[in-house]
Amino acid sequence: RAPQDGSSTYMKRKCFLLEKRQSDLATELFTYFTSCYLNNFSLSAQSASLLTGSMDLMGQTSAMVEASFRGDAGTGDYTSADSFNGFNAVNHVKEVIINGLDFNGSNNTQYIQGFDFAIANNLRGAKAIGHLGNVDTLAGQLGITGNMNVFFEDASMYTLFTDQTEFAMSF
């Protein structure tokens, strides 16, 4: 599909096929969700807490069948969602890097108490008469938001934020 702005750059879209296994029925069933795109994603890291987040996908159609797309008819290995204890902000977020410097490092006197961010792709489903589900998933305007709670011991990072200076952050 040609871009709307007349440029020659094409957006490479990555989609997913999701499978839901229903093994508690008399006949095991699988539901396929096709052409799924990431619509929204959020993540929150707060001191001494579990990392929390969410995501939602927008797809085109779904179909219920009696065989896994993997071809193993349900004999493959599955990991139960309740067997994972989660990630936490103590053991699993080892460092927070801002402009190339370890913000929570041992030589620093400023600490991040928590941060969260959200990414919204604002996708739109294209509908058509005679078709159940979306015939296509259209790109929307990207929105990224975030918040950070910081303990400042001097004015260097405080000034960075209050002056609305761009900075790079990774964790």
Disulfide bonds with the S-S distance in Angstrom:
none
